[in-house]
Amino acid sequence: MEEEATISLSINATVREKDSGRSVASLEDTSIEVKLVFDEVPFEKRLELAKKNDAESIIMLAWRYYHGISVEKNFEKSLEYCKILQKLGRHDLNSLKSTLEMQILIRDALKNGKERAVIEAQSGNAISAYAVGALYFMGKDGFEKNNQKAKEFLSLACKSGYAKSYLIYSYVLFSLNEKVEGMRFLKKAAENKSDLEACCMLAWHRINNSSDKKEQEALFNELLELANKGNDMAMAYIGNFYSNGRFVEKNEELGLKFFKDAAMQGGDPYIMSLIDFYERHSMRDEALKFARKSYAFDCKPAIEYLCSKLISEKINKVQAEKQIELNKLKERAENGDISAMIELAKKSNRKEAMRLYKKAASANSDKDALQCIFELWLEDFDPKNDLKDFKKFYKMAIDKKVFYACFVKAKLAEKGMIKSSKKTTPIKLYEFGYENGSGECAYELFRKQIAGKTFDVKKIVEYLKFAAEKNVPKALCDYGNLLLHGGLSGVEKNEEYGISLLKRAAEAENIKALEVLSKYYLQKKNVGEAEKYLRKAALLGSVKSIKNLGILYVSQKKYKEAMRRFNNCMNLGDFSAAVDISRMYYNGWGVEASEEMALVYLFVGAKKGDVESLLQYAHLLVYSENPKIRDVENGLKIFRFLFPIYEEKMSDISFFLVKNLTVLEKPQSEIYAIAKVAKNKGVDSEYIVSCVAHFEEKVINPENRAEFETCVKELEKEFTNETKKTTFNLPIVPAIEEYFDKNTKNNAPKNSEKSN
């Protein structure tokens, strides 16, 4: 932690109208800065006041030394201030005092290293056993959270009679659902009346399981006494009881007092309980004020709450401002203001927008309104209800030289929604529109040329260039891409101009342009620009860009961000991301390394039809040393299945098959057939070429030639659509069986049912 912190929040949000939910504003990359200060009073002044027994200064100094804020972190010094406050009869630092005593004990137990502490614990050192068990339970200081390990070491401490271990051991047992034994050790811990937390936990368990009113009253008083002695947990329970009228008459004022006292001890749950109380009672300013104050306790949930509320506040403010603007716009539109009608239509639903555009167009044949009418008809046209108006507004559009209408009429004619004559065929409409300046018609003629049997390069360039000059986003993208790479007759490579066109297309939210730009900047090693375009494309729904963003984050070692993107791809149906997630588990990138989890994700991807997942699944089956995964026979079957259907990887697959089938002494005709077909299909690797040469020079002779040639012909038949296999019964190895036996669908990868 620092003395001061400034958090910059970037907002990307759509602000909507309260009643209709329609978008009224976009907050893109809007920034808010949140300034947090540990202590408004200077350090030197706090030292001076602490000497005069000023409680607040003693509290702030204890937290300062605990966090190491503008001073060297010093647990002993922090503990010293906790004890000073306790002598003054104040309990504000009881929780911190307990935490410090535990952390000092653990620190001392680990002074000779983690391995030494474990050895000492196993050799009977109760304090080391307590420290190691506690660290396994908390998952800190290099100990991965493991409740079974925690139980193992803490039981050693308990058997040695180390009383401090009883309470945390009971927590471990409860977490493992060993409730009877957990309660036994909780009671043992509570026998030490100075262990306030143990006494509190026992009283809480008993009061929640009691139906006797006298016993409940006695236990309530016991918890109240513990709260008055400074136990934060008891304070929170009593605050909750008073606030909800449970076991005691409801008293919101007393509830708030105890919530405040608990929160001031610095525990995250108690801070959030107080903030929640303020929220429930519409005391928002108090909630925000305490959230800011909680920076001194390093309470991250409270800071997150503060940030989220400030973002909501900003959005609500913008929403209110935009609503006022919208109401004024509606008033102007109702009074016949054409520009207001068009602007309001852009913020309205389709039905209302069409009504406003038609009203504006009918009033004075407004060009913008006419353009928008035809844009809406291109998206949704009902011949039964719209045809009469279409004819009316089409004539009006042509008279006003809005030739976008030609493009829409041609498109609807191609769909069979509007009848066309010899004079109004789609092609003639596109040509008429192009001749009169329609970029959309020009782009459509470009597409027809590309798809046609005749290929007029001059016409292609002419149409595409014209459409780009008219700012048609798709044309800007295609022409920019053409200029970027060159290679077409009549178009000289012009990287700078090509990029400028692609950027204009990207501004118009053309996904292909965003993808091209991200690839270009990656090749130029401009990662910042590449990420910017990938993120924008991803926000627009490009699954390809979401995946590429994940790959970029892996290269930057931002593994958490990468995993989120790959999982998004899986959720959106792109199961090729299973390979990327598998690779992360295999290498331990941002997750615990696990060959089994790598296999599980490949299994899911393969089952959903991703060929690369199936290939990598086969690799693991063949090469893994794990007996629960290794299955060479089935791995080879997968490679053999993929050989005729995964031609992009034929070089790798053929090499693998020939090499392994040779080692396994499979029939030579089969090995030759794979090598020969691979060579015939264009695989020119030295290994495959030499293998074919070896067979033809030293193995094949007049007596066996027919057998070898027949094998080649049979294999070649598998490449034809009539005989090509497209389904495969995926083998399930023990590691997969075990995973699905242990995990429900809720915590298994998405779409990961075990059956084929």
TAKA-V899561 format. One record per helix or strand of 2 or more residues. SS is the DSSP state (2 for helix, 1 for strand). FROM is the first residue (numbers start at 1). LEN is the number of residues. If there is no record, write none. Layout:
ss=(SS/SS)
from=(FROM/FROM)
len=(LEN/LEN)
This chain:
ss=(1/1/2/2/2/2/2/2/2/2/2/2/2/2/2/2/2/2/2/2/2/2/2/2/2/2/2/2/2/2/2/2/2/2/2/2/2/2/2/2/2)
from=(4/23/43/55/75/94/114/126/147/165/179/196/213/232/252/268/284/300/338/350/367/383/404/426/439/457/473/495/511/527/543/559/577/595/611/632/647/668/686/705/734)
len=(13/15/9/13/13/16/9/13/13/11/12/13/16/13/12/13/14/35/9/15/13/17/11/10/13/13/13/13/13/13/13/13/11/13/13/12/17/13/14/13/9)
